[in-house]
C-alpha cells in the first residue's frame, strides 16, 4: 500500500481526480478523519470534508504512474 495527502477543494478538481482514478483497476481509497470512501466515487468524495487534506491509499505497489498523475492534487 502507498499513500499521499491531497487537497480537493473545488468540484472541478473532484471530477478530474475521479476521471484519473477510474483508469486504474486496483483499489484506491480516500480517508478523512474516521471516514473512508472509494476514490472512484464522486458521491463518496463529496460526503467528505473537502476543506481539509485527504489521504489517498493505493492498494498496489506498482502505482508510480498513478501517483505521478496525482501530484497536482498534493496538499
Residue pairs with C-beta under 8 A, 6 or more apart in sequence:
1 57
1 58
1 59
1 61
2 57
2 58
2 60
2 61
2 63
2 67
3 55
3 56
3 57
3 58
4 55
4 56
4 67
4 70
4 74
5 53
5 54
5 55
5 56
5 74
5 75
6 17
6 53
6 54
6 55
6 56
6 70
6 73
6 74
6 75
7 13
7 53
7 54
7 73
7 74
7 75
8 14
8 17
8 45
8 50
8 54
8 73
9 50
9 51
13 73
14 42
14 45
14 46
14 50
15 42
17 39
17 45
17 70
17 73
18 39
18 40
18 41
18 42
18 45
20 66
20 69
20 70
21 28
21 39
21 40
21 66
22 40
24 60
24 63
24 66
26 58
26 59
26 60
26 63
27 58
27 59
27 60
28 38
28 39
28 40
28 56
28 57
28 58
28 59
28 66
29 36
29 37
29 38
29 39
29 56
29 57
29 59
30 36
30 37
30 38
30 39
30 44
30 45
30 48
30 54
30 55
30 56
30 57
31 54
31 55
31 57
32 48
32 49
32 52
32 54
32 55
33 49
33 52
35 47
35 48
37 44
37 45
37 47
37 48
38 44
39 45
39 56
48 54
53 75
54 75
56 70
58 66
58 67
